[in-house]
Amino acid sequence: MINRTNREFLLVSRPKGIPTDDNFKLQTNQVPKVNDGEVLVQTIYLSVDPYMRGRMNGVKTYTSPFELNQVLTGGVVGRIIESKHDKFKVGDIVEGRLNWADYSVTSGKGLRKVDPNLAPISTALGVVGMPGLTAYFGLLDIGKPKAGETVVVSGAAGAVGTVVGQIAKIHGCRVVGIAGSDEKNTYLEKELGFDATINYKTENVKASLKEKCPDGIDIYFDNVGGEISDAVMSLLNFQARIAVCGIISEYNNTEPSFGPRIQRYLLNRSALMKAYIVGDYYERFDEGYKQLGKWVKEGKLTYRENIVNGLENAPKAFTGLFRGENIGKQLVRVRNENDEII
Amino acid sequence: MINRTNREFLLVSRPKGIPTDDNFKLQTNQVPKVNDGEVLVQTIYLSVDPYMRGRMNGVKTYTSPFELNQVLTGGVVGRIIESKHDKFKVGDIVEGRLNWADYSVTSGKGLRKVDPNLAPISTALGVVGMPGLTAYFGLLDIGKPKAGETVVVSGAAGAVGTVVGQIAKIHGCRVVGIAGSDEKNTYLEKELGFDATINYKTENVKASLKEKCPDGIDIYFDNVGGEISDAVMSLLNFQARIAVCGIISEYNNTEPSFGPRIQRYLLNRSALMKAYIVGDYYERFDEGYKQLGKWVKEGKLTYRENIVNGLENAPKAFTGLFRGENIGKQLVRVRNENDEII
C-alpha cells in the first residue's frame, strides 16, 4: 500500500458575514485505510456552491450544519484509485459529496459514476450535476413554463441561473436575466440567447424590469432574495409562479433582513411561491441527468466554467461566489485530469 | 307595475384607513324597469366581506375597483319579485353579487338559486356560500391536509376561519386558531372543536404558537397577514403549505407594510405559499356547495352569524369586520325573510 499524504480543509470557526481565511484550516494527514465496501477517491474537481454558506452557521436548516474542526464536504469529481467495493473499480470517474481534500475514503453511498465520453467530467458538478438538476426541477416542476411566457431569473450568470435561462428558452419563453456585471450580461445575451438582461449594480431593477417585461412576469426563478426579489413582486402576472432556489444576497447576513411583506402582491395575482432544494427531487435525478445530458449533446445547453487551480485556493473560490466573481460554474481544480494516478 | 322606491348605497370617496360614514351615501331612487331577460330581486340579506375593502381603493387588483358615485355591490340573498327570465320565477330565493340596496335588477348572470328547505337561506352567504367555498378550496387544494398534521388558522373566528378549522378537524388534523378575543376562542374550542387557540391581542403569538404546536406547523391558513403571519414562519415543518387567503390586518394600510423577508424560512423547509381567490376555483363551485351542504346537514359543520338589522347599517357592519366585532359570518338583514313581498 502506498503511503499517501492528504491535505484537507477544516472549518475551524463560524463565519460572521463573508467567510475569511481564518475560518478555514488546511491540515495534512495520512490517507485512511480502505476497508471492505469502501473506495478511495482522488479529487480532481471540487465544487463550491452558495448553499454551503448556510451549513457554516451552527444552525440546522434543511441540512445539518458543518461541524467545527471537521473536514468540510462538498461536490467532488474524482477518480477511484483503490476499491474494495463491488460496484466501483480503479479508474472509474465518480461524483459525490466528498471531502475538501486531495483524497476521500467513502462507502460509495451517493456516489455516481460519470462517463467521461459523454461530456467533460467537470460538468458532473455543473450543467449535468447538482446545479443543472436544481435549475431543471425548479423551473419545470415549480415554474411550469409555457411558450410565450416571461421568465425572470436572478443570479442569472451563475451555475444554476445560466441553465434556468436556457431551459426556459428551450420551452419558448421570453427570458430576462438579472446579474451583476455588463460582462455577465453580454454573455447571457450573446452566448446563451437571453432576450434581455439587467445589471442590478448599475440599474434601477424595478424600472428596468418594467421596461424589459412589458407583458409582466409569469415565472420568477429566485437565486438571490433581498431587494432584487422585492422589485419583482409588483410585476407578477395572474397565477405567476416563483421558484425560491436560493437567497445568495442574504446568506452572509447575521440578522434577518426586512422588506415589504409579499402576501399582498401574491394575493393580487393568485401567485404561487415554492421553495425547494434539489434533494426534494431525489427520486427523479435520473430523468434530470438524462435530459440535461441530451440537451448538452444537442448543443441546446451550453455552459461556462470558472476554474481556480489548487486545493489551497478553495476558500477563495468559495467566497468569490459572494463577490460575484464567477460566470457559470465555479470549480476548484485540485489536480489535472490526465495526471497519472498516484 | 308597482312604483317602488329603492334605497341604495354609493361609494362617494375613497377611504383612507378604516372607512368612515362620509365615504358612503345612502340615496333613494326609483326601482328600474325590468326588461326582457331580467329579474327584480328584493334584498333579504346583504353580506359584508373583508375583500371589499380592497375594491374601495382606486386600484385594480384581482378585481376592478368600485367606481366612485356608483352603487356598491356585494353578496346578496334575496327573493325574485318580478321575472322576465326563463330560469327564474317569482318567489325564488337567489344568491348573487348584487347592489347594496333594497332592490336589484339583474340579468341573472352569476345568480344562484337557493333551496330554503336545505338550510337557512342566510347560509348561502356564509358556510354554504362564498366564505365556505373559500375555506374549502384553500384548505383542501392548497393545504392538502393529512390526518395528524398541525393546521394553524388566523382570523380563525371569522366566516372563513371557522369553516377552515372545522374542515381540518374533519380531516383528522390538530387545529390551532388565532383570534382576537377570549370569547371568540372559547367558541372555537368549545363549539367548533379547535384543539387550541391563541388570543393575539393578549398573548405573544410566537411563544404561544411554539407552545401550542409542539410538532411544528404543517399548514398555515392565512386570513390576516402582518405580524401574526411573520410569527408563523420559523415554526414551519418540512414541505409546509401556506394558503394566503386574506390580509385583513393590512387592507386599511395606506403604505406597504414591512416585515422579515420570508424566503429564508420557506427555503429552510421547502415550503409552499400560494395565494388565491375563490374565483380561481369557479369551475369547481358545484362540488364545493355540495360537500359543504352535506357537512352542514350531517352536523359536522356548524356556524354562527352576526346579524345587523337595516340596510342603513351596512357600512357599520362592514367596518366592524376590521374592528373584529363579528364571530362567524357578518350579515346585514335588510328585511325579514317572511315579510310579504312588496
Contacts between the chains, C-beta under 8 A, distances in Angstrom:
chain1	res1	chain2	res2	distance
A	61	B	267	7.8
A	61	B	268	4.3
A	62	B	238	7.7
A	62	B	267	7.3
A	62	B	268	5.6
A	62	B	269	7.0
A	62	B	270	6.7
A	222	B	263	6.9
A	225	B	261	6.5
A	225	B	263	4.7
A	225	B	264	7.2
A	226	B	261	7.1
A	229	B	261	7.8
A	229	B	263	6.6
A	230	B	261	7.9
A	238	B	62	7.6
A	239	B	280	7.8
A	244	B	263	5.1
A	244	B	266	5.6
A	244	B	267	5.6
A	246	B	267	7.3
A	247	B	261	8.0
A	247	B	263	5.2
A	247	B	264	5.9
A	247	B	267	6.4
A	250	B	261	7.4
A	250	B	263	7.8
A	250	B	264	6.3
A	256	B	260	4.4
A	256	B	261	7.2
A	256	B	264	7.0
A	257	B	260	7.2
A	257	B	261	5.1
A	258	B	258	5.3
A	258	B	259	6.5
A	258	B	260	5.9
A	258	B	261	6.7
A	259	B	258	6.5
A	259	B	259	7.8
A	259	B	261	4.7
A	260	B	256	4.4
A	260	B	257	7.2
A	260	B	258	5.8
A	261	B	225	6.5
A	261	B	226	7.1
A	261	B	229	7.8
A	261	B	230	7.9
A	261	B	247	8.0
A	261	B	250	7.4
A	261	B	256	7.2
A	261	B	257	5.1
A	261	B	258	6.7
A	261	B	259	4.7
A	262	B	262	6.9
A	263	B	222	6.9
A	263	B	225	4.7
A	263	B	229	6.7
A	263	B	244	5.1
A	263	B	247	5.2
A	263	B	250	7.7
A	263	B	275	6.8
A	264	B	225	7.2
A	264	B	247	5.9
A	264	B	250	6.3
A	264	B	256	7.0
A	264	B	257	8.0
A	266	B	244	5.6
A	266	B	273	6.8
A	266	B	274	7.8
A	266	B	275	3.7
A	267	B	61	7.8
A	267	B	62	7.4
A	267	B	244	5.6
A	267	B	246	7.3
A	267	B	247	6.4
A	267	B	275	4.3
A	267	B	277	7.6
A	268	B	61	4.2
A	268	B	62	5.6
A	269	B	62	7.0
A	269	B	275	7.3
A	270	B	62	6.7
A	270	B	275	5.7
A	270	B	276	5.0
A	270	B	277	6.1
A	270	B	280	5.3
A	271	B	274	7.7
A	271	B	275	5.6
A	272	B	272	7.2
A	272	B	273	7.3
A	272	B	274	4.6
A	272	B	275	7.6
A	273	B	266	6.7
A	273	B	272	7.3
A	273	B	273	4.5
A	273	B	274	7.5
A	274	B	266	7.8
A	274	B	270	8.0
A	274	B	271	7.7
A	274	B	272	4.6
A	274	B	273	7.5
A	275	B	263	6.8
A	275	B	266	3.7
A	275	B	267	4.3
A	275	B	269	7.3
A	275	B	270	5.7
A	275	B	271	5.6
A	275	B	272	7.6
A	276	B	270	5.0
A	277	B	267	7.6
A	277	B	270	6.1
A	280	B	239	7.8
A	280	B	270	5.3
